[in-house]
Every structure is written in structure tokens, then in C-alpha cells.
Amino acid sequence: MTPLDIDNILLNENAYFYKKKKSRIAKNDIQKLFLECLNHKEANRSYAPIFKASLLESGKEVAKYSVLIFDYSQKPSFLKDEANLWEIKTGLFVILEYTDYLAIIRKNVSGIQHLNQLAEEIDYEVLANFLVNDTSKFEKIISNSLNTAENAIQTKTSEAQDLKGVMSRFGISKQIINAVRLDNAGDKANIALNTSRVNSLNIRGDFEPVLFWMIKTLKLIEGAYKSPRLNSFIAGFAKPLIFANEIKTLNPMYLFLRFQSIKDALDAGLISNCFKVDENGKQENVNLLSFIDANSKLFKLDKYDTKTYKSGTTAIRINVNSISFKDPAFEEINISFDGSESVTFQQYINFQQQFLVTFDKPDYAYTHRKIFQDHRLLEDVDIFMNTFIGDPLLSKVTSEKGKTNKASTDFPPKTIFNYVETTYLPNVDCMICDDMGTEWGDHITISGDEICFYHSKYGKPGLSASKLEVVFGQAQKNLGFIAMTDEMVAKRVDRWSKNYSSTKIPRIRKHNGSGKTTIESVKNSIMRASNSSNLQPKVFVVINFLSKSSLATSLAKVKAGKTFHDQGVTLQILWFVNSIMSSANDIGVQFKIICQP
């Protein structure tokens, strides 16, 4: 084999950074890593690998590096049969050893499992802060939400010259930073927190200068470990906690799988094949999107043993410092990226940490190999309580919509439906009863530039998380309908033109008379509001069973650290309300709850 000339190697300042688990990395460890790079490839090693060479600065060794370059042939991803056509791929694996840390550059390399025995990813909090200083500009943040509610925004991308002072403070305590792009006086860098990758955005450079960039980065990481820092802007996001300390007091409740990154890979054309292998070794293609859709749901977890929680065949396992995902259906699916060797879907999800686990304490969640806390859940109690509007009239209602018959022209008194109509109808231009079937809201009102959806729920008085979950779920699901485009309204015309469910109660409870017909008047009101640059969309949940003052008393006990009978229910209510408030805030919708005083 030809000796490797490092002066002929060009690299990007784009590497993965790790903290050593072993104090000493032996040559045998490097050989194992190199062999794994070559697994499942009929590779040619034209160049002799370099093992643990010295990187010198002023004649002194500052680090050791190892390099593997290889080439291999593979069938073009766009051909079904071999057809005697082959692509030549070149793989590169560079590993730098510096004090207690490793840095890796790789190309056309995957499946290096031995690395897990040698090193671990850099801690989330360290990665989030090690490059940040007082003058840093946050140009871009990709964040994942702790909110598992249906239709909640799971991944959010925000960009500006500097996001400090631009991003709303409300709701970011439910966000976990997935990636961030920083500008430090023109020195820009991308940091992917879930994979410990740092990219300086510079164009390719010579081999040794890039290694010294890796050392410079590791020195900053080392300094952040020794003297932890926390930028005030970063501190607003979900708070990372030490896994081993917190998991002892938490019981997993739900599992939510995140598929956005795999969909992005599909969208970018990076996935060349998705298949299963039958017992005869024959490949069978898999419809990956259909499989993803079937598993895009919230899994309710039950305890199986001290370390395992399951939902059917889907399971999570509690490890010493992390949680891993397991499912036979995911393990038998193989995914090839850009024609390279395949990984199982289960391996991909675990490596990328593309899942979220929530616990019996609703302000805690696991992802990115950490447990996170929504640290503002209790701090924002005053803001939280401003969401509630107390009305003593709701103490007199006895049902949601009462009993109606063929002769009914109005909803009976002492019902929530009647309360909504008598209270809000006089002050609006238009009111529609959209209850029953695929409803957008029990009532919809339009007044000038304001569109409001009302979701009503009756129940016996008392703190009840389950009843709130039902009505909040409905409100959450229907947030997307509040824009009410012309096409959407056109599909409701027939429904709204009729009476309510075997009664003489018109679904259009009020209109402003601006059109030749009742429905034309309604359409005019909606069109005017929807097209207004000053549109004010609002969502109201109207419930009789919750008392604002009772909830405030319970929340004060929680904030004071007291233990009481309804503590768990109070925390669940706090979580539910904050989740939908966050979702509504994401799309510029004001959210309020009307209840007893």
C-alpha cells in the first residue's frame, strides 16, 4: 500500500466531538474502529492507514491522530440491476486524540459501534454554551418542543441577524435546542447538539490546520466543562438536568417518536433504499412514509420491569445515563443513505435521539440523552392565571347543551351553549353553531377583525385533568382551522345553511345582513376578517367545572413546595394549559379559558 501523504488531504472544519470514557485509547481500539468503517464493504485500501501519529507544535507533541482512507464500489442507487455499472466511493476517517477528548471527521463512514465503548457525546449544556460570549449573535436556532399534544409544532426553525430580543420569551422554556448557528464577530459556527457536531462554515483547508482547529474547539469544550457557563438567552430554553439523578424519581408515561429528520432526508433525496430482508436473504422494499404515518402517535407506556416500559411491542429501556428505544418493526427495517451501507431504523432513531419521553411529573421530559425541565412552568403562574376569565354565571349551568327536540329554536337555559350565545352574541357581527361531527368549534364568532372559536365542556365541579384533556385536545386540534380560507368556508356552506341536528335552531345564530342571503352575509364577515392585516384570532375554552380561585390556591401550594391531595391533577392542568398556550402562541392565536371565578 502507498504511504499516505497528509499534505494532499483537504478537510472542512466540520467534526464530531466526544469525551473519552477510557483514559487511554490503544492502537487496538483504533484498529477496531477502522475495521468497522470497512464492514460490509469490499474496500480497497490503496493507502496505508496511519495509527496514532504525533501532531507537533513548536517541536512538541500536542495530540495524536489516526487516518484511514479507502475506496469501494457500489451499485448506482438509481439502477435496479447491476448492469456492470459501478460507482467508486471514497471513505475517510480521521480521529484526533487530545487530553480527555476525541474529535472525528468522517466521510462515507457509518456504523462505528466501538466508538460507544471509547467515548460519549459532549454534554448538551456544554455544547449549547461553550462558544457563546457576551457579544455572540444567534443567527439561527432549530428547536424541538416538549409539547406532545396533537398538532403541536414539534420542530421550529427561527432565523434573524440576532434572535436575542426577537424570539418570544413565552414558550421557549418548552423548547430544546437541536442546532444553533452563532456569529462571533464574523467567526460563524453551526453546532448540532444531538450529535456533538461543530461546523465552522469555513471552506476546506489543509490537513494540519484543520486538526489545530479541532484542538482549539476541544480546548473551549474542556474549559466549559471545568468552568460551566450559562448564557442568559440560552437559559430561557428548557433546563437540562443530570439524568442519573433525576430518573430515580420519575416514571415514564408517554413516548413520542420524532420523524422530521428522516422526512427531511427523504425530501433531500439522501435515502437511496429502504428495505426488509426475509428469511431467505431477499430484500423487500418498504414504504417508509406509510410506516412513519402509522407510528406518528403518542404511545402510552406501562411498566414491564424495573428498567423497561412498553406499549405493545414498542418499548423503552432505562440505561445508566440514557434511554434507548426498541421495537422489532423498526429493527427489521434497513435504511441506506446515499447508497452507503444501511442502518436499521431503530439504530437511526437511537443515534439521532429522535424521540421524546414524558413522565408522571409533567414539567420533565427526556430527549437528546438528557432529562429536561420546563423551569418556567411554576415561575410563570401569574401569567398563567391571566389566561383564566372567571364568570359567576357558569356556576348556574347544569349541562353542556341540554335536551333539544324538533320544535326547539334555542338551546335551553342553564346550558353552556345558551351561556355562550346570550353572553357573546349581542357584541358580534356573526355567530355560527358548528357543533357535531367534524366541528371547528362549538361556536364561531366574527366581529370586525376578530375571529373566535369557542369550545365548551360541562362537568361536575372540581379539578379534573381528564375532562380538560378532552376539551383542550379538541381546541388544540382545531387551531389550524381558525384561518378560515375561502376554500375552507366553501366546504361549510351547506352545513351552516341548515338547522342544528333535528331542531329548528339555525346554525347561523346571527349575521350582519351584508349579503343577499344569510350565508352570503356570513361569508362576507369571514372574508373581511380573514383578509385583514389586523386579524385577531382567538380561542376560548368554556368550562363550568373549574374554579379560577381554587386553581390559584392549588398552584400557590405547588409553588410553595407543599404536598396535597390534588397536587398531581394541578400539575397536569398546568401542563395542559401551558401546552396549548404555547401552540396558540406559535401561530399568533390568543387563548383564554372561561370558567367559574
C-alpha positions as CSV (number, residue, x, y, z in Angstrom):
1,M,0.0,0.0,0.0
2,T,1.1,3.5,-0.8
3,P,2.2,5.7,2.2
4,L,-0.4,8.3,2.9
5,D,0.6,11.9,2.2
6,I,-1.3,14.1,4.6
7,D,-0.2,17.2,2.7
8,N,-2.5,16.0,-0.1
9,I,-5.6,16.0,2.2
10,L,-8.1,18.8,2.3
11,L,-10.7,18.9,5.1
12,N,-13.6,21.0,6.2
13,E,-13.7,22.4,9.7
14,N,-16.6,20.1,10.4
15,A,-16.1,17.4,13.1
16,Y,-17.8,15.4,15.8
17,F,-16.5,15.9,19.3
18,Y,-16.5,13.4,22.2
19,K,-15.4,13.0,25.8
20,K,-13.3,9.8,26.4
21,K,-14.7,7.0,28.6
22,K,-11.3,5.4,28.7
23,S,-8.2,7.3,29.9
24,R,-6.1,5.7,27.2
25,I,-7.1,4.8,23.6
26,A,-4.9,1.9,22.5
27,K,-3.8,1.1,18.9
28,N,-6.1,-1.9,19.1
29,D,-9.1,0.4,19.6
30,I,-8.2,2.4,16.5
31,Q,-7.8,-0.8,14.5
32,K,-11.3,-1.9,15.6
33,L,-12.8,1.4,14.6
34,F,-11.1,1.2,11.2
35,L,-12.3,-2.4,10.7
36,E,-15.9,-1.2,11.4
37,C,-15.5,1.5,8.8
38,L,-14.8,-1.2,6.3
39,N,-17.6,-3.6,7.4
40,H,-20.0,-4.7,4.6
41,K,-17.7,-3.1,2.0
42,E,-15.4,-4.8,-0.4
43,A,-13.0,-2.0,0.2
44,N,-9.6,-1.3,-1.4
45,R,-7.1,0.3,1.0
46,S,-4.8,1.9,-1.6
47,Y,-3.1,3.9,1.2
48,A,-1.6,2.6,4.3
49,P,-3.5,3.7,7.4
50,I,-1.9,6.0,9.9
51,F,-2.1,4.9,13.6
52,K,-1.6,7.3,16.5
53,A,0.8,9.7,14.7
54,S,2.1,12.7,16.7
55,L,0.8,16.2,15.9
56,L,3.6,18.6,16.7
57,E,3.5,22.3,17.6
58,S,6.9,24.0,18.1
59,G,8.5,20.6,18.2
60,K,6.3,19.2,21.0
61,E,3.5,16.7,20.7
62,V,0.1,18.2,21.4
63,A,-2.1,15.4,20.1
64,K,-2.2,12.1,18.3
65,Y,-4.1,11.4,15.1
66,S,-5.0,8.4,13.0
67,V,-6.3,8.3,9.4
68,L,-8.0,5.8,7.2
69,I,-8.7,6.3,3.5
70,F,-10.3,3.6,1.5
71,D,-12.4,3.2,-1.7
72,Y,-15.1,0.8,-2.6
73,S,-17.5,0.1,-5.4
74,Q,-21.3,0.1,-5.1
75,K,-24.2,-0.2,-7.5
76,P,-25.6,3.2,-8.5
77,S,-28.7,3.9,-6.4
78,F,-30.8,4.7,-9.5
79,L,-30.3,1.3,-11.0
80,K,-32.3,-1.8,-10.1
81,D,-29.8,-4.3,-11.6
82,E,-26.1,-4.2,-11.6
83,A,-25.8,-3.6,-15.4
84,N,-22.0,-3.7,-15.0
85,L,-22.0,-0.1,-13.8
86,W,-20.5,0.8,-10.5
87,E,-19.8,3.9,-8.6
88,I,-16.5,4.4,-6.9
89,K,-16.8,5.9,-3.4
90,T,-14.0,7.1,-1.2
91,G,-14.2,6.8,2.6
92,L,-12.3,9.0,5.1
93,F,-12.0,8.5,8.8
94,V,-9.8,10.9,10.9
95,I,-9.6,10.6,14.7
96,L,-7.8,13.1,16.9
97,E,-6.9,12.3,20.5
98,Y,-6.4,15.3,22.7
99,T,-6.2,15.1,26.5
100,D,-9.5,13.6,27.7
101,Y,-11.3,14.2,24.4
102,L,-11.7,12.8,20.8
103,A,-12.6,14.6,17.6
104,I,-13.6,12.7,14.4
105,I,-14.0,13.7,10.8
106,R,-15.7,11.1,8.6
107,K,-16.9,10.7,5.1
108,N,-18.9,7.7,3.8
109,V,-18.5,6.1,7.2
110,S,-21.2,4.8,9.5
111,G,-21.9,2.0,12.0
112,I,-18.8,2.5,14.1
113,Q,-20.2,0.9,17.2
114,H,-16.9,0.5,19.1
115,L,-16.8,4.3,19.4
116,N,-19.6,3.9,22.0
117,Q,-17.2,2.0,24.3
118,L,-14.5,4.6,23.9
119,A,-16.3,7.9,24.2
120,E,-19.6,9.8,24.8
121,E,-21.2,12.8,23.2
122,I,-20.4,16.2,24.7
123,D,-22.9,17.3,27.3
124,Y,-25.9,19.3,25.9
125,E,-25.3,22.2,28.2
126,V,-21.6,22.4,27.4
127,L,-22.3,22.4,23.6
128,A,-25.0,25.0,24.0
129,N,-22.7,27.4,25.8
130,F,-19.0,26.8,25.0
131,L,-18.8,29.1,22.0
132,V,-21.1,31.8,23.4
133,N,-19.9,35.1,24.7
134,D,-21.5,38.4,25.6
135,T,-21.4,39.7,22.0
136,S,-22.4,36.4,20.3
137,K,-25.3,36.7,17.8
138,F,-27.7,33.8,17.5
139,E,-28.4,33.7,13.7
140,K,-30.4,30.5,13.6
141,I,-31.9,28.1,16.1
142,I,-33.6,24.8,15.3
143,S,-35.5,23.6,18.4
144,N,-37.7,20.7,19.4
145,S,-40.7,21.0,21.6
146,L,-41.5,19.2,24.8
147,N,-45.2,19.5,23.8
148,T,-46.6,16.2,22.7
149,A,-50.1,17.5,22.0
150,E,-51.7,16.6,18.7
151,N,-51.0,19.2,16.0
152,A,-48.4,21.0,18.2
153,I,-45.4,22.3,16.3
154,Q,-42.7,19.8,17.1
155,T,-39.7,21.4,15.3
156,K,-39.2,25.1,14.9
157,T,-36.6,26.9,12.9
158,S,-36.0,30.6,13.7
159,E,-33.6,32.9,11.9
160,A,-32.6,36.5,12.3
161,Q,-29.5,38.7,12.4
162,D,-29.7,38.1,16.2
163,L,-32.5,36.1,17.8
164,K,-31.9,37.7,21.2
165,G,-34.7,40.1,21.8
166,V,-36.6,38.7,18.7
167,M,-37.8,35.3,20.0
168,S,-40.7,35.5,22.4
169,R,-39.7,34.5,25.9
170,F,-43.0,32.8,26.4
171,G,-42.9,29.2,25.4
172,I,-39.1,28.8,24.9
173,S,-38.9,27.0,28.3
174,K,-40.7,24.2,26.4
175,Q,-38.1,24.2,23.6
176,I,-34.9,22.2,23.4
177,I,-32.1,23.5,21.2
178,N,-31.4,21.0,18.5
179,A,-28.9,23.1,16.5
180,V,-27.7,26.7,16.6
181,R,-25.7,28.9,14.3
182,L,-23.6,31.5,16.0
183,D,-21.8,34.7,14.8
184,N,-18.9,35.7,17.0
185,A,-17.7,38.9,15.3
186,G,-17.7,37.3,11.9
187,D,-16.5,33.9,13.1
188,K,-19.5,31.7,12.4
189,A,-20.3,28.2,13.5
190,N,-23.1,25.6,13.4
191,I,-23.5,23.4,16.4
192,A,-25.7,20.2,16.3
193,L,-26.4,19.4,20.0
194,N,-27.9,16.0,19.4
195,T,-24.8,14.6,17.5
196,S,-22.0,16.7,19.1
197,R,-21.1,18.1,15.7
198,V,-19.5,21.5,15.2
199,N,-19.0,23.1,11.8
200,S,-17.1,26.4,11.4
201,L,-18.6,27.1,8.0
202,N,-15.1,27.8,6.6
203,I,-14.1,26.4,3.2
204,R,-11.8,23.4,3.0
205,G,-8.3,23.8,4.4
206,D,-5.1,21.8,4.7
207,F,-4.9,18.7,7.0
208,E,-2.9,20.0,9.9
209,P,-4.5,23.5,10.2
210,V,-7.9,21.7,10.5
211,L,-6.5,19.4,13.2
212,F,-5.4,22.5,15.1
213,W,-8.9,23.9,14.7
214,M,-10.2,20.7,16.3
215,I,-7.8,21.2,19.2
216,K,-8.9,24.8,19.6
217,T,-12.5,23.7,19.7
218,L,-11.7,20.9,22.2
219,K,-9.9,23.5,24.5
220,L,-13.0,25.6,24.6
221,I,-15.1,22.5,25.3
222,E,-12.6,21.5,28.1
223,G,-12.8,24.9,29.6
224,A,-16.6,24.8,29.6
225,Y,-16.5,21.6,31.5
226,K,-14.1,23.0,34.1
227,S,-15.9,26.3,34.4
228,P,-19.5,25.9,33.4
229,R,-21.1,28.9,31.9
230,L,-24.7,29.7,31.1
231,N,-25.7,32.4,28.7
232,S,-28.9,34.2,29.8
233,F,-30.6,33.7,26.4
234,I,-29.8,30.0,26.3
235,A,-31.0,29.8,29.9
236,G,-34.5,30.6,28.8
237,F,-34.8,27.3,27.0
238,A,-35.7,24.0,28.7
239,K,-33.3,23.3,31.6
240,P,-31.0,20.2,31.1
241,L,-30.6,18.1,34.2
242,I,-28.3,15.2,35.2
243,F,-30.0,12.0,34.0
244,A,-28.8,9.7,36.7
245,N,-30.0,12.0,39.5
246,E,-33.5,12.7,38.1
247,I,-34.5,9.3,36.6
248,K,-34.7,7.8,40.1
249,T,-37.9,9.8,41.0
250,L,-39.6,9.7,37.6
251,N,-41.9,7.2,36.0
252,P,-42.1,7.2,32.1
253,M,-45.7,7.8,30.9
254,Y,-45.6,8.5,27.2
255,L,-43.3,8.0,24.2
256,F,-43.4,10.3,21.1
257,L,-41.3,9.5,18.1
258,R,-40.0,12.3,16.0
259,F,-39.7,11.7,12.3
260,Q,-38.9,15.2,10.9
261,S,-35.2,14.5,10.3
262,I,-35.9,11.3,8.3
263,K,-38.6,13.1,6.3
264,D,-36.0,15.9,5.6
265,A,-33.6,13.2,4.4
266,L,-36.3,11.8,2.1
267,D,-37.1,15.3,0.9
268,A,-33.4,16.0,0.1
269,G,-33.1,12.7,-1.8
270,L,-30.5,11.4,0.7
271,I,-32.2,8.0,1.2
272,S,-31.4,5.6,-1.6
273,N,-33.1,2.5,-0.3
274,C,-35.5,1.2,2.5
275,F,-36.0,-2.5,2.8
276,K,-36.5,-5.6,4.9
277,V,-34.6,-8.9,4.5
278,D,-36.7,-12.1,4.5
279,E,-35.5,-15.4,5.9
280,N,-34.0,-16.3,2.5
281,G,-31.9,-13.2,2.4
282,K,-34.1,-11.5,-0.2
283,Q,-34.7,-7.7,0.0
284,E,-38.2,-6.4,0.2
285,N,-38.9,-2.7,-0.3
286,V,-40.6,-0.8,2.5
287,N,-42.9,2.2,2.1
288,L,-41.2,4.3,4.6
289,L,-43.7,7.2,4.6
290,S,-46.6,4.8,5.3
291,F,-44.7,3.2,8.1
292,I,-43.9,6.6,9.6
293,D,-47.6,7.7,9.4
294,A,-48.7,4.6,11.2
295,N,-46.3,5.3,14.1
296,S,-46.9,9.1,14.3
297,K,-48.8,8.9,17.5
298,L,-48.4,9.1,21.3
299,F,-47.5,5.7,22.9
300,K,-48.9,5.2,26.4
301,L,-46.3,3.3,28.4
302,D,-46.8,0.7,31.1
303,K,-44.1,-0.6,33.4
304,Y,-42.8,-4.0,32.3
305,D,-39.9,-4.4,34.7
306,T,-37.6,-2.1,36.7
307,K,-35.8,-0.9,33.5
308,T,-38.4,-1.4,30.8
309,Y,-41.7,0.4,29.9
310,K,-43.8,-0.9,27.0
311,S,-46.7,-0.1,24.7
312,G,-47.4,-3.4,22.8
313,T,-44.1,-4.3,21.1
314,T,-42.8,-0.8,21.4
315,A,-40.6,-0.2,24.4
316,I,-38.0,2.0,26.0
317,R,-35.2,0.9,28.3
318,I,-33.7,2.9,31.2
319,N,-30.0,2.8,31.0
320,V,-27.4,4.2,33.3
321,N,-27.1,7.6,31.6
322,S,-29.8,7.5,28.8
323,I,-33.0,5.9,27.5
324,S,-33.0,3.7,24.4
325,F,-35.9,2.9,22.1
326,K,-36.7,-0.6,20.9
327,D,-39.3,-2.0,18.5
328,P,-38.9,-5.2,16.4
329,A,-40.7,-3.5,13.5
330,F,-38.1,-0.7,13.5
331,E,-35.2,-3.1,13.9
332,E,-36.1,-5.1,10.8
333,I,-36.3,-2.0,8.5
334,N,-33.0,-1.1,6.9
335,I,-32.3,2.4,5.5
336,S,-29.5,3.3,3.1
337,F,-28.3,6.9,2.9
338,D,-27.0,7.9,-0.4
339,G,-26.1,4.4,-1.4
340,S,-23.9,3.7,1.6
341,E,-24.3,0.6,3.8
342,S,-27.6,0.5,5.7
343,V,-28.5,1.1,9.3
344,T,-31.7,-0.1,11.0
345,F,-34.5,2.4,11.6
346,Q,-34.1,1.6,15.3
347,Q,-30.4,2.4,15.2
348,Y,-31.1,5.7,13.4
349,I,-33.7,6.8,16.0
350,N,-31.4,5.9,18.9
351,F,-28.3,7.6,17.4
352,Q,-30.2,10.7,16.4
353,Q,-32.2,10.6,19.7
354,Q,-35.4,11.2,17.6
355,F,-37.8,10.5,20.4
356,L,-39.3,12.2,23.5
357,V,-40.3,10.5,26.7
358,T,-42.6,12.3,29.2
359,F,-43.1,11.4,32.9
360,D,-45.6,11.5,35.7
361,K,-44.1,14.9,36.6
362,P,-45.4,16.9,33.6
363,D,-42.7,19.5,33.7
364,Y,-40.0,16.9,32.9
365,A,-39.1,15.2,29.6
366,Y,-36.3,13.1,28.1
367,T,-34.6,13.7,24.8
368,H,-31.1,14.4,23.5
369,R,-29.7,11.9,26.1
370,K,-30.8,14.3,28.8
371,I,-33.7,15.0,31.1
372,F,-35.1,18.5,30.6
373,Q,-37.4,20.6,32.8
374,D,-39.8,23.3,31.8
375,H,-38.3,25.5,34.5
376,R,-40.8,28.4,33.9
377,L,-43.9,26.2,34.4
378,L,-44.2,27.4,38.0
379,E,-42.4,30.7,37.6
380,D,-45.0,31.9,35.2
381,V,-48.0,31.2,37.4
382,D,-49.1,34.9,37.4
383,I,-49.0,34.9,33.6
384,F,-50.7,31.5,33.5
385,M,-53.6,32.7,35.7
386,N,-54.2,35.7,33.4
387,T,-55.4,33.0,30.8
388,F,-58.5,32.4,33.0
389,I,-61.6,34.6,33.0
390,G,-63.9,34.0,35.9
391,D,-67.7,34.3,35.4
392,P,-70.2,33.5,38.2
393,L,-72.9,32.7,35.6
394,L,-71.1,29.4,34.9
395,S,-71.9,28.2,38.4
396,K,-75.6,28.0,37.4
397,V,-75.3,25.8,34.3
398,T,-76.5,22.2,34.6
399,S,-75.4,20.8,31.2
400,E,-73.4,21.5,28.0
401,K,-76.3,21.9,25.6
402,G,-79.3,20.4,27.3
403,K,-82.1,18.4,25.7
404,T,-83.4,19.7,22.4
405,N,-86.3,18.4,20.2
406,K,-87.8,19.0,16.8
407,A,-89.6,22.2,18.0
408,S,-86.5,23.8,19.7
409,T,-85.5,27.2,18.4
410,D,-82.8,27.9,21.0
411,F,-80.6,26.0,23.4
412,P,-82.2,25.6,26.8
413,P,-81.4,28.0,29.7
414,K,-78.7,26.9,32.2
415,T,-76.6,25.3,29.4
416,I,-73.1,26.3,28.4
417,F,-74.3,26.7,24.8
418,N,-77.0,29.1,25.9
419,Y,-74.5,30.9,28.1
420,V,-72.1,31.4,25.1
421,E,-74.9,32.7,22.9
422,T,-76.6,35.1,25.3
423,T,-73.3,36.4,26.6
424,Y,-71.4,37.0,23.4
425,L,-74.0,37.2,20.6
426,P,-75.0,40.8,21.2
427,N,-71.5,42.1,20.7
428,V,-70.5,40.3,17.5
429,D,-71.3,40.6,13.8
430,C,-71.8,36.9,13.2
431,M,-72.2,33.8,15.2
432,I,-72.3,30.2,14.0
433,C,-73.0,27.0,15.9
434,D,-70.6,24.4,14.3
435,D,-71.1,21.7,17.0
436,M,-71.4,18.0,16.0
437,G,-69.4,16.0,13.5
438,T,-66.2,17.4,12.2
439,E,-66.6,20.7,14.0
440,W,-64.1,23.5,14.1
441,G,-65.6,24.8,17.3
442,D,-68.8,24.6,19.2
443,H,-69.4,28.2,18.3
444,I,-67.6,30.6,15.9
445,T,-67.9,34.4,16.1
446,I,-66.7,37.1,13.8
447,S,-66.6,40.8,14.8
448,G,-64.6,43.3,12.8
449,D,-61.1,41.9,12.6
450,E,-61.7,39.3,15.3
451,I,-62.4,35.6,14.7
452,C,-63.1,33.5,17.8
453,F,-63.6,29.7,18.3
454,Y,-65.5,28.6,21.4
455,H,-65.0,25.0,22.8
456,S,-67.5,24.1,25.5
457,K,-67.4,21.3,28.1
458,Y,-69.7,20.6,31.1
459,G,-68.7,18.6,34.1
460,K,-69.2,18.2,37.9
461,P,-67.2,20.9,39.8
462,G,-63.7,20.0,40.8
463,L,-60.1,19.8,39.5
464,S,-60.2,17.3,36.6
465,A,-57.3,16.8,34.3
466,S,-59.1,14.2,32.2
467,K,-62.0,16.4,31.3
468,L,-59.7,19.3,30.5
469,E,-57.6,16.9,28.3
470,V,-60.7,16.2,26.1
471,V,-61.7,19.8,25.5
472,F,-58.1,21.0,25.2
473,G,-57.3,18.3,22.7
474,Q,-60.3,19.5,20.6
475,A,-59.1,23.1,20.8
476,Q,-55.5,22.1,20.0
477,K,-56.6,20.0,17.0
478,N,-58.7,22.8,15.6
479,L,-56.2,25.7,15.9
480,G,-55.3,25.2,12.2
481,F,-58.9,25.9,11.1
482,I,-59.0,29.4,12.5
483,A,-57.5,31.0,9.4
484,M,-60.8,30.1,7.6
485,T,-59.8,30.5,3.9
486,D,-62.3,30.9,1.2
487,E,-61.8,27.2,0.2
488,M,-62.4,26.0,3.8
489,V,-65.6,28.2,4.2
490,A,-67.0,27.0,0.8
491,K,-67.0,23.4,2.2
492,R,-69.0,24.5,5.2
493,V,-71.7,26.5,3.4
494,D,-74.1,23.6,3.1
495,R,-73.7,22.6,6.8
496,W,-74.1,26.2,8.1
497,S,-77.2,26.8,6.0
498,K,-79.1,24.1,7.8
499,N,-80.6,23.8,11.3
500,Y,-78.8,22.2,14.2
501,S,-79.3,18.4,14.5
502,S,-83.1,17.6,14.1
503,T,-84.2,21.0,15.6
504,K,-85.4,24.4,14.4
505,I,-82.2,26.0,15.8
506,P,-80.5,27.8,12.9
507,R,-76.7,27.1,12.8
508,I,-76.2,30.7,11.8
509,R,-77.2,32.3,15.1
510,K,-76.5,35.9,13.9
511,H,-75.3,37.7,10.8
512,N,-74.9,41.4,9.9
513,G,-77.1,41.4,6.8
514,S,-74.3,42.5,4.5
515,G,-75.2,39.9,1.8
516,K,-78.3,39.0,-0.2
517,T,-78.7,35.8,1.8
518,T,-77.8,34.7,5.3
519,I,-74.9,32.6,4.3
520,E,-73.6,35.3,2.0
521,S,-73.6,37.7,5.0
522,V,-71.6,35.1,7.0
523,K,-69.1,34.7,4.1
524,N,-68.6,38.4,3.8
525,S,-67.9,38.7,7.6
526,I,-65.4,35.9,7.5
527,M,-63.7,37.2,4.3
528,R,-63.3,40.7,5.7
529,A,-61.8,39.4,9.0
530,S,-59.6,36.7,7.4
531,N,-58.1,39.1,4.8
532,S,-57.4,41.8,7.4
533,S,-53.8,42.7,8.2
534,N,-55.1,43.3,11.8
535,L,-56.7,39.9,12.1
536,Q,-57.1,38.9,15.8
537,P,-57.7,35.1,16.1
538,K,-58.8,33.9,19.5
539,V,-59.7,30.6,21.0
540,F,-61.9,30.3,24.2
541,V,-62.5,27.1,26.2
542,V,-65.7,27.5,28.2
543,I,-66.0,25.2,31.2
544,N,-68.1,25.2,34.3
545,F,-66.3,22.6,36.5
546,L,-63.1,24.6,37.2
547,S,-62.8,27.5,39.6
548,K,-60.1,30.1,38.9
549,S,-59.7,30.8,42.6
550,S,-59.5,27.1,43.6
551,L,-56.9,26.5,40.9
552,A,-54.9,29.6,42.1
553,T,-54.9,28.2,45.6
554,S,-53.7,24.8,44.5
555,L,-50.9,26.4,42.3
556,A,-49.8,28.5,45.3
557,K,-49.3,25.3,47.3
558,V,-47.4,23.7,44.4
559,K,-45.1,26.8,44.1
560,A,-44.5,26.7,47.9
561,G,-43.4,23.1,47.7
562,K,-46.4,21.8,49.7
563,T,-47.8,18.3,49.3
564,F,-51.6,18.0,49.0
565,H,-54.4,15.7,47.6
566,D,-54.9,17.3,44.2
567,Q,-51.2,18.1,43.5
568,G,-50.9,15.7,40.6
569,V,-54.1,16.9,38.9
570,T,-53.0,20.6,39.4
571,L,-49.7,19.9,37.7
572,Q,-51.4,18.1,34.8
573,I,-53.8,21.1,34.4
574,L,-50.8,23.4,34.5
575,W,-49.1,21.3,31.8
576,F,-52.2,21.0,29.5
577,V,-52.9,24.8,29.6
578,N,-49.3,25.7,29.0
579,S,-49.0,23.3,26.1
580,I,-52.0,24.7,24.3
581,M,-50.9,28.3,25.2
582,S,-47.6,27.6,23.6
583,S,-49.2,26.1,20.5
584,A,-51.5,29.0,20.1
585,N,-48.7,31.5,20.6
586,D,-46.7,29.8,17.9
587,I,-49.3,30.7,15.3
588,G,-50.3,34.1,16.8
589,V,-53.6,33.0,18.4
590,Q,-54.8,34.3,21.7
591,F,-56.0,31.6,24.1
592,K,-58.3,32.1,27.1
593,I,-60.3,29.8,29.5
594,I,-63.7,31.0,30.7
595,C,-64.6,29.3,34.0
596,Q,-66.1,29.9,37.4
597,P,-64.5,32.7,39.5
